[in-house]
Amino acid sequence: MVYCVGMTGGIGCGKTTVARFFAELGAGVVDTDDISRELTAADGAAMPAIRATFGADFVDASGALVRSKMRQLIFTDPAEKAQLEAILHPLIRTQVEAALAQVRASYALLVVPLLLETRQYLPLVQRVLVVDCPEADQIARTMARSQLSKAEVQSIMCNQLTRSERVRQADDLLVNDGALETLHSAVQKLHLDYLVRASAGHH
Ligand code: ATP
């Protein structure tokens, strides 16, 4: 199995940006959010079960999940959220394992937003990389590119680990509190380190 770095971070910390930098440098990026979106896109593998469980109202004309409607439902109802997760999580897991098995790069970067909360992907990774940023930046960045209100962003943050707890569990840390160029050079450094670790079979 390919050497695998697990990457996580709170909402809006810069995970997608960091993953893109690693991918450009040649890492084999596997992102659970991307997989989840594919599973619920038009005729995605999760759609038959979603239609059967939640009804045709949650499926649009193309066969894709009506995301806004589902978001609203699970935001207010934990049991419905658990039902959606019971459909998605096993499918995501299977796809993650298949994607990792196909990585031909020197190492894989597995992006899991709730890596340290759910812990189910920890056995697949050799190292944990945390992207960290001040909470004010998380809120501002997330609000700037979604329709979420400040209260909604804060409520999502409440269901995630605190910054200090996440940082405590990190093997490697990327602090994304400045310019993107600064973040990029930090990613370049880590990439070189991961190449060495992967080729030496180190942890
Ligand atoms: P989510 O948890 O919502 O998926 P994320 O952790 O993947 O978010 P990104 O999508 O990478 O975070 O970043 C959130 C937003 O903030 C994006 O619009 C991104 O372009 C912007 N951003 C990230 N880092 C910086 C930075 N250092 N300076 C300015 N903007 C940034």
Residues whose N, C-alpha, C, O or C-beta is under 5 A from the ligand:
A	BS01	ATP	G10 I11 G12 C13 G14 K15 T16 T17 R141 R145 N176 G178 A179 L180
